[in-house]
């Protein structure tokens, strides 16, 4: 699965990832004392997805593109604020924020599959 890191906390060794399938967010937690991988909000990552109860768990993360979508979390927050008012009788439409990889495919741009070196 491919996704974009929305939030990361180095102290807690946890992260939240927006997935390309537009499903529920995936959660990453550094378990078992493994080294906390270097990634930041906006990085495109590839990972294995498992389900635990009703929670999506990201494992074996590798960075595909560093800072591929650095403003994504802000754009998603703005879409929520600018969307239909809470409690509105009819909620038609709203703001759509396309997943960056899908937008790249529509433009005919290929996303690199190699982890960034540097």
N, C-alpha and C positions, 0 to 999 in steps of 0.2 A: 504494500500500500504506500502511497505517496501522500504527504501532507505538509502543512506549513505550521511551524511552531508559533503559537499565539502568546504563550506565557511560559516563563521558566523561572525557577527559584533555585539557585545554586546551594543555598543553605539547607533547604528541605530536600534537595536533589529530586525535584519533581518538575513536570512540564505538562502543558495542555497543547494538543495538536488538532488543527482543523483538517479533516480528511477529504481527499479528492472525491469520494463517493457522496459527499454532502450529508452523510449520516451523522450520528452522534459524534461528539468530540472524543478523541482518544486521550488517555492519560498515561503518562510515563512516570515511573517511579524507579529510582535506582535501588534495586534490591540486592541483597547478598554482598554488599561492600564493594561491588565492581566500581571501576573508575567512572566518574560522572562525565559523560561525553561532552565535548565542547560544541555547543550549538546555542543559538540565540533567537529571540523572537524575530520572525521574518525569514528564517532559514527554511529552505525546502528540504525535507527529510524523507528517506525511504525507511520503512520499518515493517516488522511482522506484527500482525494484528491478531489478538486473541480476545475472547469474550469471557468475562468472569461475572456470572450473574447477569446483570443488565448493563455492565460497564465494559467499555472497549479499552483494552490495555495495549499500549505500544511497547514493543520489545525490539532489541537489536537495531537501534537507530543508526543510520549513517547519513551524513549531510550530502545532499546532491548539489545545492546551490546556496552559498552563503549570502544572506540578505537578498534573496530572490523576491521577497514581498515585504519589505521593511515596514510598510504602512498598513498592512492588512488588518491588524487588531484595531487600529484607529478607524479604518474604513467600516469594519463591522460594527463598532460602537456607534459611529455616525449613522449607519443604516438603521440601527435600532432606534435612535433618537429621532430620526427623520421619518420613520415609518408611521403607519396609522396609529392614531391615539389609542391608548389602552382603554378598553371598555367601549369602543365605538360599536355601534349596532351592526355595521357591515364592514368587514375587513377585506376589501378587494384590493389586490395588488400589494404595494409596499416596495421597498428598495431591494433590488437584487444585487448582491455582490458576487460576481462570478469567481469560481475557483481559479487561481492564476494559471494552472497548467492547462485547463480547458480553454481559457482565453488565448493562451499561447498557441494552442493547436488550431483555433479558429483563424488566427492571423498567419498560420502556416509556418510558425517558428517552432523549431524543435527544442525541447528542454534537455540540457545535458544530463546524462545518466551517471557521470563520474563524480566521485566525491571531490570537493575542492581541495587543492593542495596549497598550503601556505601558512 
